[in-house]
Amino acid sequence: MDADIPYLLLTPGPLTTTQSVRDAMRDDFSTWDIDYNQRVMEIRKRLVQLAAGSPGYTAVLMQGSGTFAVEATIGSVIPPDGKLLVISNGAYGKRIGQIARCLKIALHELSYPETELPDLDQIREILACDGTITHVAMVHCETTTGMLNPAAEVGKIVAEAGKDYILDAMSSFGGIPLSMEAFHVDYLISSANKCIQGVPGFGFVIANQSKLELTAGFARSLSLDLFDQWNEMEHKGGKWRYTSPTHVVCAFLQALQELEAEGGVLRRHARYAENQSTLVSAMHKLGLRTLLPRELQSPIITSFYDPEFPAFSFNQFYDELKKRRYVIYPGKISQAETFRIGNIGNVFPADMQHLVEQIGQVLDTMAAASDQTVNN
Ligand SMILES: *Cc1c(COP(=O)(O)O)cnc(C)c1O
């Protein structure tokens, strides 16, 4: 581990970044300056190349965290008389529904338990029965559990029904290969601080350009108007409306260059998958079980059941691991006591191995203390 960072973030983002990404934030830029705006244009070009193989796609960057980009999309691309079908099996899917309700957009929420995949036949049936639905939204990797949703299969159904498809690929884009054409995605949303390994400060949307161009005037918000932001960036050479996070943008371009240097999304995916399998097999040896079966699991973040001894406390576990320079994540599901470990960012299989050794030691100590309490 890097000697000058306090700890590794084994979370769903912000993540552990490289020193060179952090160094890219040293210089101050004016948002009016051509040097800066050219970087924005370079980022937009690279994002489109990562997401799609053919022309016809375009990228918009939006200030704020990932949720702001989701809200900008939901609030801007659905016409006033449109209706959204949200397919959800976790907190991030639910959040899309919350956004639609908040914006008073007509909504059909199709919810599944957090450990279940969406039912494709049911989706097909709803789209066949309700002709008023114009858009379908789903999360690709549901970060709540680590579940990988069938984004391509759902995309095929949505395209066959003639609807527009919005995919929250926040925690998968850059870390799991995907193609907007093959998945039939019209709007793909992600953010700077996930698998591209930048720092937090903006989100982005890669859009089917001809569809985006039809959405002028639909936005239910001024600052989160996706079309208007795109229009400005596209026609004014990379300018954002309103102040943009200049340092974060410079870090992000560096992160994109590092993704390319690593060998692109396929290589990064292979590293993440190896991180995840190293983590899970070492945890199994300690007797810790994953919430999801292997076939539903993404290579991004893994939920584990809490260890079964009476006095296990997540907070104490967290603090002990943090002292050993690993920051993990609490669980987010309602049906079971779990915690999560992310394996994305500038982290490697050896880090996973070392982490699990530390977990073994911490749990031994905690279990021994717990036995003492029980025996007294
Ligand atoms: C991280 C994440 C978001 C956005 O979260 P922010 O905290 O707003 O950055 C949205 N959806 C998914 C699936 C995520 O993993």
The ligand as an SDF file (V2000), in Angstrom:
LIG
                    3D

 15 15  0  0  0  0  0  0  0  0999 V2000
  -22.9000    5.6120   -6.1420 C   0  0  0  0  0  0  0  0  0  0  0  0
  -24.1780    5.3260   -6.8150 C   0  0  0  0  0  0  0  0  0  0  0  0
  -25.0980    6.3590   -7.1380 C   0  0  0  0  0  0  0  0  0  0  0  0
  -24.8680    7.8120   -6.8320 C   0  0  0  0  0  0  0  0  0  0  0  0
  -24.5600    8.0860   -5.5500 O   0  0  0  0  0  0  0  0  0  0  0  0
  -23.9900    9.5040   -5.1030 P   0  0  0  0  0  0  0  0  0  0  0  0
  -23.7930    9.2940   -3.6470 O   0  0  0  0  0  0  0  0  0  0  0  0
  -24.9930   10.5190   -5.4260 O   0  0  0  0  0  0  0  0  0  0  0  0
  -22.7190    9.7120   -5.8720 O   0  0  0  0  0  0  0  0  0  0  0  0
  -26.2410    6.0270   -7.8450 C   0  0  0  0  0  0  0  0  0  0  0  0
  -26.4810    4.7680   -8.2180 N   0  0  0  0  0  0  0  0  0  0  0  0
  -25.6270    3.7570   -7.9380 C   0  0  0  0  0  0  0  0  0  0  0  0
  -25.9670    2.3880   -8.4140 C   0  0  0  0  0  0  0  0  0  0  0  0
  -24.4580    4.0040   -7.2220 C   0  0  0  0  0  0  0  0  0  0  0  0
  -23.6070    3.0030   -6.9530 O   0  0  0  0  0  0  0  0  0  0  0  0
  1  2  1  0
  2  3  1  0
  2 14  2  0
  3  4  1  0
  3 10  2  0
  4  5  1  0
  5  6  1  0
  6  7  2  0
  6  8  1  0
  6  9  1  0
 10 11  1  0
 11 12  2  0
 12 13  1  0
 12 14  1  0
 14 15  1  0
M  END
$$$$
